[in-house]
């Protein structure tokens, strides 16, 4: 499973929560629920489970940048 099914806004919410140190890594379902992503936790955890914070940030930044870049082309 990939992050393709997760809306960009949800990925941005997750990245913002990491930036503000609101949730720890590795990611868990309960911490995702704390920031309102309980309905998106399955694909997020499938794609990012076990990654440390720099790894999660790198994936999120790349996916968000790729999506935003694709909209301008």
PQR file with spaces between the fields and no chain letter, atoms N, CA, C, O and H, PARSE charges and radii, in Angstrom:
ATOM       1  N    UNK     1       0.852   -1.191    0.000 -0.4000 1.5000
ATOM       2  CA   UNK     1       0.000    0.000    0.000 -0.0000 2.0000
ATOM       3  C    UNK     1       0.891    1.245    0.000  0.5500 1.7000
ATOM       4  O    UNK     1       1.978    1.253    0.577 -0.5500 1.4000
ATOM       5  N    UNK     2       0.414    2.263   -0.642 -0.4000 1.5000
ATOM       6  CA   UNK     2       1.218    3.480   -0.718 -0.0000 2.0000
ATOM       7  C    UNK     2       0.432    4.671   -0.189  0.5500 1.7000
ATOM       8  O    UNK     2      -0.710    4.543    0.252 -0.5500 1.4000
ATOM       9  H    UNK     2      -0.470    2.257   -1.111  0.4000 1.0000
ATOM      10  N    UNK     3       1.061    5.804   -0.244 -0.4000 1.5000
ATOM      11  CA   UNK     3       0.419    7.033    0.225 -0.0000 2.0000
ATOM      12  C    UNK     3      -0.476    7.658   -0.841  0.5500 1.7000
ATOM      13  O    UNK     3      -1.040    8.729   -0.617 -0.5500 1.4000
ATOM      14  H    UNK     3       1.988    5.908   -0.602  0.4000 1.0000
ATOM      15  N    UNK     4      -0.616    7.009   -1.995 -0.4000 1.5000
ATOM      16  CA   UNK     4      -1.437    7.578   -3.076 -0.0000 2.0000
ATOM      17  C    UNK     4      -2.872    7.847   -2.651  0.5500 1.7000
ATOM      18  O    UNK     4      -3.499    8.789   -3.135 -0.5500 1.4000
ATOM      19  H    UNK     4      -0.158    6.139   -2.177  0.4000 1.0000
ATOM      20  N    UNK     5      -3.397    7.018   -1.742 -0.4000 1.5000
ATOM      21  CA   UNK     5      -4.801    7.166   -1.327 -0.0000 2.0000
ATOM      22  C    UNK     5      -4.972    8.217   -0.228  0.5500 1.7000
ATOM      23  O    UNK     5      -6.096    8.557    0.142 -0.5500 1.4000
ATOM      24  H    UNK     5      -2.888    6.253   -1.349  0.4000 1.0000
ATOM      25  N    UNK     6      -3.858    8.728    0.287 -0.4000 1.5000
ATOM      26  CA   UNK     6      -3.925    9.700    1.391 -0.0000 2.0000
ATOM      27  C    UNK     6      -3.895   11.109    0.807  0.5500 1.7000
ATOM      28  O    UNK     6      -2.964   11.452    0.078 -0.5500 1.4000
ATOM      29  H    UNK     6      -2.945    8.452   -0.013  0.4000 1.0000
ATOM      30  N    UNK     7      -4.898   11.929    1.114 -0.4000 1.5000
ATOM      31  CA   UNK     7      -4.923   13.300    0.588 -0.0000 2.0000
ATOM      32  C    UNK     7      -3.693   14.106    1.020  0.5500 1.7000
ATOM      33  O    UNK     7      -3.152   13.900    2.107 -0.5500 1.4000
ATOM      34  H    UNK     7      -5.654   11.651    1.706  0.4000 1.0000
ATOM      35  N    UNK     8      -3.270   15.008    0.171 -0.4000 1.5000
ATOM      36  CA   UNK     8      -2.120   15.854    0.463 -0.0000 2.0000
ATOM      37  C    UNK     8      -2.321   16.605    1.776  0.5500 1.7000
ATOM      38  O    UNK     8      -1.375   16.748    2.550 -0.5500 1.4000
ATOM      39  H    UNK     8      -3.709   15.176   -0.712  0.4000 1.0000
ATOM      40  N    UNK     9      -3.516   17.079    2.038 -0.4000 1.5000
ATOM      41  CA   UNK     9      -3.793   17.817    3.282 -0.0000 2.0000
ATOM      42  C    UNK     9      -3.507   16.945    4.506  0.5500 1.7000
ATOM      43  O    UNK     9      -3.009   17.444    5.515 -0.5500 1.4000
ATOM      44  H    UNK     9      -4.285   16.963    1.409  0.4000 1.0000
ATOM      45  N    UNK    10      -3.813   15.665    4.427 -0.4000 1.5000
ATOM      46  CA   UNK    10      -3.539   14.762    5.554 -0.0000 2.0000
ATOM      47  C    UNK    10      -2.042   14.563    5.739  0.5500 1.7000
ATOM      48  O    UNK    10      -1.557   14.502    6.869 -0.5500 1.4000
ATOM      49  H    UNK    10      -4.218   15.260    3.607  0.4000 1.0000
ATOM      50  N    UNK    11      -1.309   14.463    4.639 -0.4000 1.5000
ATOM      51  CA   UNK    11       0.147   14.326    4.732 -0.0000 2.0000
ATOM      52  C    UNK    11       0.764   15.594    5.312  0.5500 1.7000
ATOM      53  O    UNK    11       1.718   15.526    6.087 -0.5500 1.4000
ATOM      54  H    UNK    11      -1.702   14.512    3.721  0.4000 1.0000
ATOM      55  N    UNK    12       0.219   16.747    4.937 -0.4000 1.5000
ATOM      56  CA   UNK    12       0.711   18.014    5.482 -0.0000 2.0000
ATOM      57  C    UNK    12       0.414   18.119    6.976  0.5500 1.7000
ATOM      58  O    UNK    12       1.228   18.645    7.736 -0.5500 1.4000
ATOM      59  H    UNK    12      -0.557   16.802    4.308  0.4000 1.0000
ATOM      60  N    UNK    13      -0.743   17.625    7.396 -0.4000 1.5000
ATOM      61  CA   UNK    13      -1.093   17.598    8.820 -0.0000 2.0000
ATOM      62  C    UNK    13      -0.081   16.754    9.584  0.5500 1.7000
ATOM      63  O    UNK    13       0.381   17.145   10.656 -0.5500 1.4000
ATOM      64  H    UNK    13      -1.404   17.198    6.778  0.4000 1.0000
ATOM      65  N    UNK    14       0.258   15.603    9.030 -0.4000 1.5000
ATOM      66  CA   UNK    14       1.222   14.716    9.668 -0.0000 2.0000
ATOM      67  C    UNK    14       2.605   15.370    9.745  0.5500 1.7000
ATOM      68  O    UNK    14       3.261   15.317   10.785 -0.5500 1.4000
ATOM      69  H    UNK    14      -0.117   15.286    8.159  0.4000 1.0000
ATOM      70  N    UNK    15       3.036   15.973    8.670 -0.4000 1.5000
ATOM      71  CA   UNK    15       4.340   16.629    8.646 -0.0000 2.0000
ATOM      72  C    UNK    15       4.394   17.777    9.658  0.5500 1.7000
ATOM      73  O    UNK    15       5.391   17.953   10.358 -0.5500 1.4000
ATOM      74  H    UNK    15       2.503   16.016    7.825  0.4000 1.0000
ATOM      75  N    UNK    16       3.312   18.551    9.725 -0.4000 1.5000
ATOM      76  CA   UNK    16       3.229   19.663   10.671 -0.0000 2.0000
ATOM      77  C    UNK    16       3.304   19.139   12.114  0.5500 1.7000
ATOM      78  O    UNK    16       3.975   19.733   12.958 -0.5500 1.4000
ATOM      79  H    UNK    16       2.502   18.408    9.156  0.4000 1.0000
ATOM      80  N    UNK    17       2.620   18.036   12.389 -0.4000 1.5000
ATOM      81  CA   UNK    17       2.638   17.450   13.739 -0.0000 2.0000
ATOM      82  C    UNK    17       4.040   16.962   14.102  0.5500 1.7000
ATOM      83  O    UNK    17       4.468   17.097   15.248 -0.5500 1.4000
ATOM      84  H    UNK    17       2.075   17.553   11.704  0.4000 1.0000
ATOM      85  N    UNK    18       4.747   16.399   13.135 -0.4000 1.5000
ATOM      86  CA   UNK    18       6.131   15.983   13.388 -0.0000 2.0000
ATOM      87  C    UNK    18       7.000   17.197   13.674  0.5500 1.7000
ATOM      88  O    UNK    18       7.810   17.191   14.601 -0.5500 1.4000
ATOM      89  H    UNK    18       4.399   16.289   12.204  0.4000 1.0000
ATOM      90  N    UNK    19       6.826   18.231   12.875 -0.4000 1.5000
ATOM      91  CA   UNK    19       7.616   19.450   13.027 -0.0000 2.0000
ATOM      92  C    UNK    19       7.419   20.084   14.403  0.5500 1.7000
ATOM      93  O    UNK    19       8.358   20.615   14.996 -0.5500 1.4000
ATOM      94  H    UNK    19       6.168   18.236   12.122  0.4000 1.0000
ATOM      95  N    UNK    20       6.187   20.017   14.896 -0.4000 1.5000
ATOM      96  CA   UNK    20       5.867   20.606   16.202 -0.0000 2.0000
ATOM      97  C    UNK    20       6.112   19.624   17.353  0.5500 1.7000
ATOM      98  O    UNK    20       5.811   19.924   18.508 -0.5500 1.4000
ATOM      99  H    UNK    20       5.425   19.586   14.413  0.4000 1.0000
ATOM     100  N    UNK    21       6.660   18.450   17.027 -0.4000 1.5000
ATOM     101  CA   UNK    21       6.920   17.400   18.025 -0.0000 2.0000
ATOM     102  C    UNK    21       5.647   16.987   18.768  0.5500 1.7000
ATOM     103  O    UNK    21       5.677   16.712   19.968 -0.5500 1.4000
ATOM     104  H    UNK    21       6.904   18.206   16.089  0.4000 1.0000
ATOM     105  N    UNK    22       4.533   16.949   18.038 -0.4000 1.5000
ATOM     106  CA   UNK    22       3.261   16.548   18.647 -0.0000 2.0000
ATOM     107  C    UNK    22       3.091   15.031   18.668  0.5500 1.7000
ATOM     108  O    UNK    22       2.325   14.499   19.472 -0.5500 1.4000
ATOM     109  H    UNK    22       4.508   17.172   17.064  0.4000 1.0000
ATOM     110  N    UNK    23       3.807   14.334   17.781 -0.4000 1.5000
ATOM     111  CA   UNK    23       3.713   12.878   17.735 -0.0000 2.0000
ATOM     112  C    UNK    23       5.113   12.281   17.585  0.5500 1.7000
ATOM     113  O    UNK    23       5.977   12.874   16.939 -0.5500 1.4000
ATOM     114  H    UNK    23       4.429   14.765   17.128  0.4000 1.0000
ATOM     115  N    UNK    24       5.333   11.108   18.182 -0.4000 1.5000
ATOM     116  CA   UNK    24       6.639   10.456   18.104 -0.0000 2.0000
ATOM     117  C    UNK    24       6.728    9.491   16.922  0.5500 1.7000
ATOM     118  O    UNK    24       5.713    9.087   16.354 -0.5500 1.4000
ATOM     119  H    UNK    24       4.631   10.627   18.707  0.4000 1.0000
ATOM     120  N    UNK    25       7.936    9.139   16.574 -0.4000 1.5000
ATOM     121  CA   UNK    25       8.189    8.088   15.595 -0.0000 2.0000
ATOM     122  C    UNK    25       8.883    6.950   16.328  0.5500 1.7000
ATOM     123  O    UNK    25       9.599    7.209   17.295 -0.5500 1.4000
ATOM     124  H    UNK    25       8.760    9.467   17.036  0.4000 1.0000
ATOM     125  N    UNK    26       8.703    5.710   15.912 -0.4000 1.5000
ATOM     126  CA   UNK    26       7.875    5.316   14.777 -0.0000 2.0000
ATOM     127  C    UNK    26       6.390    5.593   15.020  0.5500 1.7000
ATOM     128  O    UNK    26       5.914    5.615   16.155 -0.5500 1.4000
ATOM     129  H    UNK    26       8.121    5.500   15.127  0.4000 1.0000
ATOM     130  N    UNK    27       5.687    5.799   13.920 -0.4000 1.5000
ATOM     131  CA   UNK    27       4.269    6.154   13.984 -0.0000 2.0000
ATOM     132  C    UNK    27       3.440    4.989   14.508  0.5500 1.7000
ATOM     133  O    UNK    27       3.756    3.820   14.288 -0.5500 1.4000
ATOM     134  H    UNK    27       6.074    5.781   12.998  0.4000 1.0000
ATOM     135  N    UNK    28       2.369    5.347   15.208 -0.4000 1.5000
ATOM     136  CA   UNK    28       1.435    4.342   15.716 -0.0000 2.0000
ATOM     137  C    UNK    28       0.011    4.828   15.450  0.5500 1.7000
ATOM     138  O    UNK    28      -0.235    6.023   15.287 -0.5500 1.4000
ATOM     139  H    UNK    28       2.112    6.297   15.387  0.4000 1.0000
ATOM     140  N    UNK    29      -0.907    3.885   15.411 -0.4000 1.5000
ATOM     141  CA   UNK    29      -2.308    4.211   15.137 -0.0000 2.0000
ATOM     142  C    UNK    29      -2.871    5.200   16.157  0.5500 1.7000
ATOM     143  O    UNK    29      -3.591    6.127   15.784 -0.5500 1.4000
ATOM     144  H    UNK    29      -0.707    2.915   15.544  0.4000 1.0000
ATOM     145  N    UNK    30      -2.552    5.013   17.436 -0.4000 1.5000
ATOM     146  CA   UNK    30      -3.135    5.892   18.453 -0.0000 2.0000
ATOM     147  C    UNK    30      -2.618    7.319   18.330  0.5500 1.7000
ATOM     148  O    UNK    30      -3.366    8.267   18.569 -0.5500 1.4000
ATOM     149  H    UNK    30      -1.968    4.260   17.739  0.4000 1.0000
ATOM     150  N    UNK    31      -1.351    7.486   17.961 -0.4000 1.5000
ATOM     151  CA   UNK    31      -0.843    8.850   17.820 -0.0000 2.0000
ATOM     152  C    UNK    31      -1.382    9.513   16.564  0.5500 1.7000
ATOM     153  O    UNK    31      -1.579   10.728   16.535 -0.5500 1.4000
ATOM     154  H    UNK    31      -0.744    6.716   17.766  0.4000 1.0000
ATOM     155  N    UNK    32      -1.621    8.722   15.526 -0.4000 1.5000
ATOM     156  CA   UNK    32      -2.246    9.293   14.325 -0.0000 2.0000
ATOM     157  C    UNK    32      -3.671    9.750   14.642  0.5500 1.7000
ATOM     158  O    UNK    32      -4.118   10.785   14.149 -0.5500 1.4000
ATOM     159  H    UNK    32      -1.462    7.735   15.549  0.4000 1.0000
ATOM     160  N    UNK    33      -4.371    8.987   15.454 -0.4000 1.5000
ATOM     161  CA   UNK    33      -5.730    9.363   15.844 -0.0000 2.0000
ATOM     162  C    UNK    33      -5.734   10.671   16.637  0.5500 1.7000
ATOM     163  O    UNK    33      -6.674   11.459   16.538 -0.5500 1.4000
ATOM     164  H    UNK    33      -4.008    8.146   15.855  0.4000 1.0000
ATOM     165  N    UNK    34      -4.692   10.895   17.415 -0.4000 1.5000
ATOM     166  CA   UNK    34      -4.601   12.125   18.223 -0.0000 2.0000
ATOM     167  C    UNK    34      -4.544   13.381   17.359  0.5500 1.7000
ATOM     168  O    UNK    34      -4.931   14.459   17.811 -0.5500 1.4000
ATOM     169  H    UNK    34      -3.928   10.254   17.496  0.4000 1.0000
ATOM     170  N    UNK    35      -4.071   13.254   16.131 -0.4000 1.5000
ATOM     171  CA   UNK    35      -4.004   14.431   15.251 -0.0000 2.0000
ATOM     172  C    UNK    35      -5.070   14.370   14.155  0.5500 1.7000
ATOM     173  O    UNK    35      -4.991   15.086   13.157 -0.5500 1.4000
ATOM     174  H    UNK    35      -3.757   12.379   15.764  0.4000 1.0000
ATOM     175  N    UNK    36      -6.075   13.498   14.355 -0.4000 1.5000
ATOM     176  CA   UNK    36      -7.224   13.468   13.462 -0.0000 2.0000
ATOM     177  C    UNK    36      -7.047   12.634   12.205  0.5500 1.7000
ATOM     178  O    UNK    36      -7.807   12.793   11.250 -0.5500 1.4000
ATOM     179  H    UNK    36      -6.140   12.916   15.166  0.4000 1.0000
ATOM     180  N    UNK    37      -6.058   11.747   12.188 -0.4000 1.5000
ATOM     181  CA   UNK    37      -5.824   10.949   10.983 -0.0000 2.0000
ATOM     182  C    UNK    37      -6.227    9.485   11.151  0.5500 1.7000
ATOM     183  O    UNK    37      -5.709    8.615   10.452 -0.5500 1.4000
ATOM     184  H    UNK    37      -5.441   11.618   12.964  0.4000 1.0000
ATOM     185  N    UNK    38      -7.142    9.213   12.069 -0.4000 1.5000
ATOM     186  CA   UNK    38      -7.543    7.832   12.309 -0.0000 2.0000
ATOM     187  C    UNK    38      -8.109    7.152   11.058  0.5500 1.7000
ATOM     188  O    UNK    38      -7.924    5.950   10.869 -0.5500 1.4000
ATOM     189  H    UNK    38      -7.563    9.920   12.637  0.4000 1.0000
ATOM     190  N    UNK    39      -8.793    7.915   10.209 -0.4000 1.5000
ATOM     191  CA   UNK    39      -9.373    7.312    9.000 -0.0000 2.0000
ATOM     192  C    UNK    39      -8.331    7.048    7.922  0.5500 1.7000
ATOM     193  O    UNK    39      -8.602    6.341    6.952 -0.5500 1.4000
ATOM     194  H    UNK    39      -8.943    8.892   10.362  0.4000 1.0000
ATOM     195  N    UNK    40      -7.155    7.609    8.089 -0.4000 1.5000
ATOM     196  CA   UNK    40      -6.069    7.441    7.106 -0.0000 2.0000
ATOM     197  C    UNK    40      -4.933    6.582    7.648  0.5500 1.7000
ATOM     198  O    UNK    40      -3.916    6.408    6.976 -0.5500 1.4000
ATOM     199  H    UNK    40      -6.935    8.183    8.877  0.4000 1.0000
ATOM     200  N    UNK    41      -5.091    6.041    8.859 -0.4000 1.5000
ATOM     201  CA   UNK    41      -3.964    5.387    9.511 -0.0000 2.0000
ATOM     202  C    UNK    41      -3.475    4.137    8.781  0.5500 1.7000
ATOM     203  O    UNK    41      -2.273    3.872    8.790 -0.5500 1.4000
ATOM     204  H    UNK    41      -5.917    6.182    9.405  0.4000 1.0000
ATOM     205  N    UNK    42      -4.348    3.365    8.155 -0.4000 1.5000
ATOM     206  CA   UNK    42      -3.893    2.137    7.503 -0.0000 2.0000
ATOM     207  C    UNK    42      -2.875    2.397    6.394  0.5500 1.7000
ATOM     208  O    UNK    42      -1.787    1.823    6.437 -0.5500 1.4000
ATOM     209  H    UNK    42      -5.324    3.580    8.148  0.4000 1.0000
ATOM     210  N    UNK    43      -3.182    3.241    5.395 -0.4000 1.5000
ATOM     211  CA   UNK    43      -2.167    3.474    4.366 -0.0000 2.0000
ATOM     212  C    UNK    43      -0.934    4.210    4.887  0.5500 1.7000
ATOM     213  O    UNK    43       0.177    3.973    4.412 -0.5500 1.4000
ATOM     214  H    UNK    43      -4.066    3.707    5.360  0.4000 1.0000
ATOM     215  N    UNK    44      -1.123    5.097    5.854 -0.4000 1.5000
ATOM     216  CA   UNK    44       0.022    5.824    6.416 -0.0000 2.0000
ATOM     217  C    UNK    44       0.956    4.848    7.121  0.5500 1.7000
ATOM     218  O    UNK    44       2.167    4.869    6.903 -0.5500 1.4000
ATOM     219  H    UNK    44      -2.026    5.290    6.239  0.4000 1.0000
ATOM     220  N    UNK    45       0.386    3.992    7.970 -0.4000 1.5000
ATOM     221  CA   UNK    45       1.216    3.038    8.695 -0.0000 2.0000
ATOM     222  C    UNK    45       1.839    2.016    7.751  0.5500 1.7000
ATOM     223  O    UNK    45       2.985    1.611    7.946 -0.5500 1.4000
ATOM     224  H    UNK    45      -0.598    3.975    8.148  0.4000 1.0000
ATOM     225  N    UNK    46       1.098    1.597    6.732 -0.4000 1.5000
ATOM     226  CA   UNK    46       1.644    0.622    5.780 -0.0000 2.0000
ATOM     227  C    UNK    46       2.858    1.191    5.060  0.5500 1.7000
ATOM     228  O    UNK    46       3.812    0.465    4.779 -0.5500 1.4000
ATOM     229  H    UNK    46       0.167    1.926    6.573  0.4000 1.0000
ATOM     230  N    UNK    47       2.827    2.476    4.763 -0.4000 1.5000
ATOM     231  CA   UNK    47       3.920    3.104    4.021 -0.0000 2.0000
ATOM     232  C    UNK    47       5.068    3.553    4.917  0.5500 1.7000
ATOM     233  O    UNK    47       6.220    3.558    4.484 -0.5500 1.4000
ATOM     234  H    UNK    47       2.052    3.066    4.991  0.4000 1.0000
ATOM     235  N    UNK    48       4.770    3.931    6.159 -0.4000 1.5000
ATOM     236  CA   UNK    48       5.773    4.591    6.998 -0.0000 2.0000
ATOM     237  C    UNK    48       6.131    3.839    8.280  0.5500 1.7000
ATOM     238  O    UNK    48       6.968    4.305    9.054 -0.5500 1.4000
ATOM     239  H    UNK    48       3.834    3.927    6.510  0.4000 1.0000
ATOM     240  N    UNK    49       5.516    2.695    8.510 -0.4000 1.5000
ATOM     241  CA   UNK    49       5.739    1.954    9.754 -0.0000 2.0000
ATOM     242  C    UNK    49       7.218    1.606    9.916  0.5500 1.7000
ATOM     243  O    UNK    49       7.876    1.148    8.982 -0.5500 1.4000
ATOM     244  H    UNK    49       4.836    2.317    7.881  0.4000 1.0000
ATOM     245  N    UNK    50       7.714    1.834   11.117 -0.4000 1.5000
ATOM     246  CA   UNK    50       9.081    1.455   11.432 -0.0000 2.0000
ATOM     247  C    UNK    50      10.131    2.494   11.086  0.5500 1.7000
ATOM     248  O    UNK    50      11.287    2.362   11.489 -0.5500 1.4000
ATOM     249  H    UNK    50       7.180    2.206   11.876  0.4000 1.0000
ATOM     250  N    UNK    51       9.747    3.527   10.346 -0.4000 1.5000
ATOM     251  CA   UNK    51      10.725    4.557    9.994 -0.0000 2.0000
ATOM     252  C    UNK    51      10.962    5.496   11.180  0.5500 1.7000
ATOM     253  O    UNK    51      10.049    5.771   11.960 -0.5500 1.4000
ATOM     254  H    UNK    51       8.808    3.634   10.019  0.4000 1.0000
ATOM     255  N    UNK    52      12.184    5.977   11.301 -0.4000 1.5000
ATOM     256  CA   UNK    52      12.459    6.981   12.314 -0.0000 2.0000
ATOM     257  C    UNK    52      11.988    8.336   11.789  0.5500 1.7000
ATOM     258  O    UNK    52      11.567    8.454   10.638 -0.5500 1.4000
ATOM     259  H    UNK    52      12.925    5.754   10.668  0.4000 1.0000
ATOM     260  N    UNK    53      12.064    9.353   12.641 -0.4000 1.5000
ATOM     261  CA   UNK    53      11.524   10.657   12.252 -0.0000 2.0000
ATOM     262  C    UNK    53      12.158   11.222   10.980  0.5500 1.7000
ATOM     263  O    UNK    53      11.426   11.698   10.112 -0.5500 1.4000
ATOM     264  H    UNK    53      12.406    9.258   13.576  0.4000 1.0000
ATOM     265  N    UNK    54      13.489   11.192   10.828 -0.4000 1.5000
ATOM     266  CA   UNK    54      14.058   11.707    9.566 -0.0000 2.0000
ATOM     267  C    UNK    54      13.545   10.946    8.341  0.5500 1.7000
ATOM     268  O    UNK    54      13.348   11.534    7.277 -0.5500 1.4000
ATOM     269  H    UNK    54      14.083   10.805   11.533  0.4000 1.0000
ATOM     270  N    UNK    55      13.333    9.655    8.493 -0.4000 1.5000
ATOM     271  CA   UNK    55      12.808    8.863    7.380 -0.0000 2.0000
ATOM     272  C    UNK    55      11.385    9.244    7.017  0.5500 1.7000
ATOM     273  O    UNK    55      11.055    9.401    5.842 -0.5500 1.4000
ATOM     274  H    UNK    55      13.492    9.177    9.357  0.4000 1.0000
ATOM     275  N    UNK    56      10.541    9.394    8.037 -0.4000 1.5000
ATOM     276  CA   UNK    56       9.148    9.790    7.807 -0.0000 2.0000
ATOM     277  C    UNK    56       9.102   11.172    7.169  0.5500 1.7000
ATOM     278  O    UNK    56       8.372   11.393    6.202 -0.5500 1.4000
ATOM     279  H    UNK    56      10.809    9.266    8.991  0.4000 1.0000
ATOM     280  N    UNK    57       9.884   12.102    7.713 -0.4000 1.5000
ATOM     281  CA   UNK    57       9.919   13.465    7.153 -0.0000 2.0000
ATOM     282  C    UNK    57      10.338   13.448    5.691  0.5500 1.7000
ATOM     283  O    UNK    57       9.735   14.128    4.861 -0.5500 1.4000
ATOM     284  H    UNK    57      10.477   11.923    8.498  0.4000 1.0000
ATOM     285  N    UNK    58      11.375   12.667    5.373 -0.4000 1.5000
ATOM     286  CA   UNK    58      11.882   12.618    3.999 -0.0000 2.0000
ATOM     287  C    UNK    58      10.817   12.110    3.037  0.5500 1.7000
ATOM     288  O    UNK    58      10.631   12.673    1.958 -0.5500 1.4000
ATOM     289  H    UNK    58      11.865   12.115    6.047  0.4000 1.0000
ATOM     290  N    UNK    59      10.117   11.049    3.425 -0.4000 1.5000
ATOM     291  CA   UNK    59       9.061   10.508    2.561 -0.0000 2.0000
ATOM     292  C    UNK    59       7.953   11.538    2.380  0.5500 1.7000
ATOM     293  O    UNK    59       7.518   11.788    1.255 -0.5500 1.4000
ATOM     294  H    UNK    59      10.267   10.592    4.302  0.4000 1.0000
ATOM     295  N    UNK    60       7.492   12.136    3.473 -0.4000 1.5000
ATOM     296  CA   UNK    60       6.400   13.107    3.400 -0.0000 2.0000
ATOM     297  C    UNK    60       6.777   14.313    2.546  0.5500 1.7000
ATOM     298  O    UNK    60       6.002   14.734    1.687 -0.5500 1.4000
ATOM     299  H    UNK    60       7.845   11.933    4.387  0.4000 1.0000
ATOM     300  N    UNK    61       7.959   14.865    2.779 -0.4000 1.5000
ATOM     301  CA   UNK    61       8.401   16.038    2.021 -0.0000 2.0000
ATOM     302  C    UNK    61       8.458   15.695    0.527  0.5500 1.7000
ATOM     303  O    UNK    61       8.020   16.483   -0.310 -0.5500 1.4000
ATOM     304  H    UNK    61       8.589   14.522    3.477  0.4000 1.0000
ATOM     305  N    UNK    62       8.997   14.524    0.201 -0.4000 1.5000
ATOM     306  CA   UNK    62       9.102   14.140   -1.208 -0.0000 2.0000
ATOM     307  C    UNK    62       7.750   13.936   -1.860  0.5500 1.7000
ATOM     308  O    UNK    62       7.529   14.392   -2.981 -0.5500 1.4000
ATOM     309  H    UNK    62       9.353   13.884    0.882  0.4000 1.0000
ATOM     310  N    UNK    63       6.837   13.255   -1.174 -0.4000 1.5000
ATOM     311  CA   UNK    63       5.506   12.993   -1.747 -0.0000 2.0000
ATOM     312  C    UNK    63       4.744   14.313   -1.931  0.5500 1.7000
ATOM     313  O    UNK    63       4.133   14.540   -2.975 -0.5500 1.4000
ATOM     314  H    UNK    63       7.016   12.884   -0.263  0.4000 1.0000
ATOM     315  N    UNK    64       4.785   15.174   -0.916 -0.4000 1.5000
ATOM     316  CA   UNK    64       4.079   16.458   -1.010 -0.0000 2.0000
ATOM     317  C    UNK    64       4.670   17.306   -2.139  0.5500 1.7000
ATOM     318  O    UNK    64       3.930   17.890   -2.930 -0.5500 1.4000
ATOM     319  H    UNK    64       5.281   14.990   -0.068  0.4000 1.0000
ATOM     320  N    UNK    65       5.994   17.373   -2.212 -0.4000 1.5000
ATOM     321  CA   UNK    65       6.645   18.166   -3.252 -0.0000 2.0000
ATOM     322  C    UNK    65       6.323   17.618   -4.635  0.5500 1.7000
ATOM     323  O    UNK    65       6.078   18.381   -5.569 -0.5500 1.4000
ATOM     324  H    UNK    65       6.595   16.898   -1.569  0.4000 1.0000
ATOM     325  N    UNK    66       6.324   16.303   -4.762 -0.4000 1.5000
ATOM     326  CA   UNK    66       6.009   15.680   -6.051 -0.0000 2.0000
ATOM     327  C    UNK    66       4.581   16.025   -6.482  0.5500 1.7000
ATOM     328  O    UNK    66       4.332   16.346   -7.644 -0.5500 1.4000
ATOM     329  H    UNK    66       6.523   15.683   -4.002  0.4000 1.0000
ATOM     330  N    UNK    67       3.653   15.954   -5.533 -0.4000 1.5000
ATOM     331  CA   UNK    67       2.250   16.267   -5.859 -0.0000 2.0000
ATOM     332  C    UNK    67       2.090   17.725   -6.241  0.5500 1.7000
ATOM     333  O    UNK    67       1.403   18.042   -7.212 -0.5500 1.4000
ATOM     334  H    UNK    67       3.855   15.692   -4.589  0.4000 1.0000
ATOM     335  N    UNK    68       2.706   18.599   -5.497 -0.4000 1.5000
ATOM     336  CA   UNK    68       2.572   20.037   -5.791 -0.0000 2.0000
ATOM     337  C    UNK    68       3.259   20.379   -7.094  0.5500 1.7000
ATOM     338  O    UNK    68       2.766   21.223   -7.843 -0.5500 1.4000
ATOM     339  H    UNK    68       3.263   18.341   -4.708  0.4000 1.0000
ATOM     340  N    UNK    69       4.386   19.748   -7.387 -0.4000 1.5000
ATOM     341  CA   UNK    69       5.092   19.958   -8.658 -0.0000 2.0000
ATOM     342  C    UNK    69       4.280   19.465   -9.826  0.5500 1.7000
ATOM     343  O    UNK    69       4.295   20.065  -10.900 -0.5500 1.4000
ATOM     344  H    UNK    69       4.787   19.063   -6.779  0.4000 1.0000
ATOM     345  N    UNK    70       3.562   18.362   -9.619 -0.4000 1.5000
ATOM     346  CA   UNK    70       2.765   17.784  -10.697 -0.0000 2.0000
ATOM     347  C    UNK    70       1.602   18.698  -11.084  0.5500 1.7000
ATOM     348  O    UNK    70       1.162   18.700  -12.233 -0.5500 1.4000
ATOM     349  H    UNK    70       3.550   17.875   -8.746  0.4000 1.0000
ATOM     350  N    UNK    71       1.113   19.467  -10.124 -0.4000 1.5000
ATOM     351  CA   UNK    71      -0.023   20.355  -10.402 -0.0000 2.0000
ATOM     352  C    UNK    71       0.378   21.562  -11.244  0.5500 1.7000
ATOM     353  O    UNK    71      -0.464   22.179  -11.896 -0.5500 1.4000
ATOM     354  H    UNK    71       1.471   19.466   -9.190  0.4000 1.0000
ATOM     355  N    UNK    72       1.677   21.895  -11.226 -0.4000 1.5000
ATOM     356  CA   UNK    72       2.120   23.074  -11.964 -0.0000 2.0000
ATOM     357  C    UNK    72       2.561   22.754  -13.380  0.5500 1.7000
ATOM     358  O    UNK    72       2.732   23.656  -14.200 -0.5500 1.4000
ATOM     359  H    UNK    72       2.361   21.393  -10.697  0.4000 1.0000
ATOM     360  N    UNK    73       2.746   21.469  -13.671 -0.4000 1.5000
ATOM     361  CA   UNK    73       3.260   21.099  -14.978 -0.0000 2.0000
ATOM     362  C    UNK    73       2.191   20.887  -15.905  0.5500 1.7000
ATOM     363  O    UNK    73       2.436   20.565  -17.068 -0.5500 1.4000
ATOM     364  H    UNK    73       2.607   20.737  -13.004  0.4000 1.0000
